[in-house]
C-alpha cells in the first residue's frame, strides 16, 4: 500500500509509526501465509467479520507522567474554553441586532461547526485517558470518522466562502446588500454542509468496505482513514487516487478561491485615496485572514509537505493544534479584534450586571 496524505483524516499514514497489538490471530496469519497472498487476503476477509463485531482500540496520547498529566489538563481546559467561547459567540450574534449582518451570520455558523468539530475527538480522548476506555466499536469508529471529515470539510469550505463576503464588502460596497442577501448567505451555508457531507460519505463508505485483519489497534487517538488503512489487508491503490481527487477539491480549490478573492481585495484597497479608508478595509479582513491562516496552515504542513519534512512527534502536535487549539482561537480573534463584537459583549455583560444589582 502506498503512503498518502488525505485532508480531514488527521495525520498522514506516511508520518505515523506503526503501533500494533500482538494478537494471536495476526501472528498465526503471518506465519501461515506469505504477505499479501490471496490466501492471506481471504483469511483477512474472515477476520473482517471479527473486526466489525469487536471494533478497534485507540492509542492514548498521554501516559501517567507528571508532564503528560499537565498536558492532559491543558487540553481539557482548552477544550472547555473552546466550546464555551464558540457557544457564547453564537448566542451573542443571535441576541444583538447590530450583529445581524451577513458576515456575522456566517461567523455564527463557523462557531457552531467549531463546537462539534472539536467535540468529535476530544471527549473520547478524555474518557480513554481517565478510565482506560480506549476501545471503540466498529460503528462508533465509522461515525467518528464521518463526522470528523464532515465538520472539518464544511468548516474549511465555509471559511473560503466567507472570503467572497469580504470581497463584496470592499470591492462592491454599493452592491453588497444584493451580493450578500439572506438567500445567498443561506446558500453558502448549505453548500458548505453539503460539500462536507459528500466528502465524508465518500471517504467513510470506501474506507469501511475494506477487509481488516491482524491487529485492531489504531495508531492514533481517534479513528482516521490513513491509520485504518494500515490495518487493511487489501490493495488500496485505487482508493488512494480517489482520496487525492477529493483532497484537491476540499483543500486546494478553497485555497485558490481565497487567494483570488484577496488579490482582488488588495487591488481595490491600493486604489483607495483615503488612508483611513485603507485602514478600515484592511481591518475588516484581518480577523478573517488570521483565522484562515490558523485553519489552513496546519493542513498545508500536514498534507502538502513531503514525508521527509515530517516526524511522528511533530505530526501529533499539529493534529492536536487543529483539532483542539484552533477552535479556541476563532471566538478570541473575532472578539478581541472586532469593535462590534466587543461592543455587543459589553452591552450584554452590562445588562447582566444591572439585573444582578436589581
N, C-alpha and C positions, 0 to 999 in steps of 0.2 A: 504494500500500500504506500503510495507516495505521501510525502509530507505536504501539507497545505495549510492555508490560513483562511478563515472564514469570518466575516463580520457578524457580530451579535451572537457568537457562540463562544465567547470568552477567549481563553488563551489558545494559540495555535498548537497543534499537535507536535509540530517540529520543535517546539520550545519546551515541551513538558517532559519531565523524566518519567519513565515507565514505572508505575508502582502497582504491583500485582500481589494478590493473595496466593499462597501456595496451596490451592485447593487440591485434594487428592485426584479429582477428576481431570484437572488440567495436566497433572504430572503423568497420569496414565495415557492421556491423549497424546502428549508429545513423544512418549516412549513407543506407542503402538503404531503411529503413522508418521511418515515424513512430513515436514512443514508444507502447508498449502496443497496437500494431496487431495484428491477427490474423496478418499475415504475419510480424511480428517474433516473436510467440509461437511460431509454427510453426517458425521458424528456431531459436528457443531450445530447442525440443524436440530438434531435430537436435543442438544443442550439448550437450544433456543427456548424450548418449552419450559425447561427448568429455570432459565433466567427470567422469563416473563412471569413465572409463578412466584419466585422468591425475590426478585428485584436486584438492586445493586447496593454497594457500600461506598459511601463518600469518604474522601480524605479530609481530615481536620487540618485547619491552618495553624492551630495553636497546640502547645503542649502545656505541661504543668509548671514550667519555669516561671520565675518572678517576672522576667521581661515579657514573656508571652501572656501572662495574666494581665499585665499593664496594657499591652497592645489590645487584648480582647476587651478590656474595659473601655478603651478609647473607641473601638469600633462600635460597641453598644451605645456609647454616648453620642457619637456622630450620627448613628442611625436614628436615634431618638430625636435629635435636633433636626435632622433632615426631614423626617416625617412631620414633626410639629411645625417647622418653618414653612414647608410647602402647603400644609393644610391651612396655616394662618394666611398665606398669600392668596389661596383660593377664596377663603371667606372674606378677606379684605376687599378683593376685587368685586366680589358679589355684593358686598354691603355698601360700598361707596359709589355713588352715582358718577362722581368725577372720573372713575376708572372704567366706566362702561364705554370703552373705545376699542377699535379692532386690535390694537397692539396688546392691550391688557386682556382682552378676550382670549387671544392666542396664548398669552403668558399663563393664564389660569389653567388652560388645558395642558401646558407644558409642566406646570407644578403637579397637576393631577397625575400625569404619567410618571413623574419622578417618584411620587409616593409609592406607587405599585411596582415600579421598576426595581427599586431598592428592596422592597418587601418580598420580592420573589425569591431572593437568595439569602439575605441576612438572617431572618428568623430561623431558618433551618440550620444555618451555621451556628447560631447561638445555642439552639437546643442540642445540637450534636456535641458541642464543647461542654455544656453544663451537665448533661445527662448521659452522654455517650451514645446517643441515638443517631448513629451515622448511617444506618440502613435506610433505604428508600425503595418503595415499591416500584415495579415496572411502570404502572400507570402514573404514579407520582413523579417519577423521573421524566416521563414524556410530557406531563403537564407543566413541570417546572421549566423544561427546555422550551416548550411552546411559548409560554408567557414571557420568558426572558427575551426571546428573539422578537416576539410580537411587540412588546412595550419598548424595547430598545430601538427597533427599526422605526416604529411610529414616532418616537421622540426625535430621532435624527432627521426624519423626513419633515416633521413639523418645524424644527429649527431652520431647515433650508427654506421652507415656505415663508417663514417669518422674515426672511431677507427681502422678499417681494413687498411686504408691508413697509419696510424701511425705504425701499426704492420708491414706492408710491408717495410716501410722505415727503421725501426730499426732492425727487425729480419731477413729480407731478402733483404739487400741493393743491392746486385748484381742482383737479380731477380725483383727488384722494377719496372723498366720500363715495364716489361711484366705483372707483377701482377696488376699494375695500368695503363694500357693502356687507350687510349682515349675511346675505346669501353667499357671497364669496368667502367670508370667514368660515361659515359652516361647511362649505365645500372643501376648504383647506383642511379642516379638522377631520372630516370624513375621509378625505384622500389619504391622510397620514395613517389613520386607523386601518383603512382597507389595505394600504401598502404593507403595513406591518403584519397584518393577519395573513396576507398572501405569502409573504416571505416566511413566516413562522410555520404555516401549514405545509408548505412545500418541503422545507428542510426537516421538520419533525417527522412527517409521514415517511419520507425517504430514509431517514436515519433509523427509524424503528422497524423498518422492514428487513433489515439485515439480520442474519443469524449471529448470535453472540455465544462465544464459548470461552473456556478457560476461566480466568479469574473474574470475579464480579466486582472488583474494587476499581472505582473510577478515580483517576489521578487528578482530582480537583475537588473543591468544596461545594460544588453544585453540578448538576447534570448539564453537559455541553457537548456539542457534536463531535469535535476532534477527540476528546477523551473517550467517548463511547465507541467511536470507530476504531480506536486502538484495541478494543475487545472483540471486534467483529472478525469472523473467520470467513470472509468472502471478498471478492475483488470489488474495490470501491472506486476504481479509476473513473468510470463514467459519472459517478456521483460527485467526484471532485470537480469535474467540469461544470456540473450544474451549480455547485457552490461558488465557483469562480464567477459565473454569469450573474447569479443573484448578488454576489459581493460587489460587483461593478455597479449594479443597479442601486443597491442600498447605500453604498459609501461614496463611490466616485461621482455618480450623477449629481447627488446633492452638493458635493464639494464644488463641482463645476458650476452649478446654479448659483451658489453663494458667491463664488468668485466673480462671476459675470455681474451679479447684482451690485456688488460693492465697487467694482470697476466703474460702472455707470454712476453710482452714488459719488465716488471720488471725483469723477469728471464734472459732475454737477456742482459739487462743493467748490472746486477750483475756479469755476466760472462766476461764483458769487463775488460781488464787490464789497460787501459788508463783512468786516472781521467778526462782528457779533453774530451775524447770520451763519458764518462758517463754524463758529464755536458751538452754536446751538445745534446745528446739523450734525456735527461730529459727536456731540454729547448724546444725541438720541440713538446713535449707533454703537456707542462704546460698550454699553451693557450687553447688547446682543452679540457683538463681536467677542467679548470676553467669555460669554457662555459657550459660544461656538468653539473657541479655542480649547476650552476645558473639556468639551464633549468629544470633539473630533481629534484633538491632539493624541490622547491615548490610543485611539483606534488606528491612526496613521502609524504610530510607533509599533503597535502590536501586529497589524495585518499587512503593512506595506513595506516594512523594512526587511531585508534579508535575514535568514536564520542566524547568520554569523554575528549579527548585532544583538542577539537575544541571549539571556541566561534565565534559568528557571526562577531564581530569586527575583530578578527584575520583572519578569512577567507576572509573578504573583502580586508584586506591589502595584503594577499597572492595573491588574484585574480588580484589586480592592479599591483602587483610586476611582475608576469609572463606575463601579457598582455601589460604592458607599460614600466617597467624598464628594464626587461631582454633584449628586442630587442635593447635597447641603449647600453648595455654592450658589445655586440658582436663586433662591429667595434672598440670600445675603447680598448678592451683587445688585439685584433689582431694587432692594430696599435701601441700601446704603448709597447707591449712585443715581437714584431717581427721586427727584423732588416731589412728584405727585404721590408716589408710594409712601415716602417719608411723611408727607403731609397727611395722608389718609391714616397712617399709623398713629400719628399724634392726635388726630381727631378722635379715633376710636378709643385710645388709651385715656384721653381727656374725658370722654363720656363715661368710661368705666369708673374714673376717679370721682366724678360728680355723683354718680349713683351710690358709690360707697359712702361718701360723706353725707348723702341724704339719708 
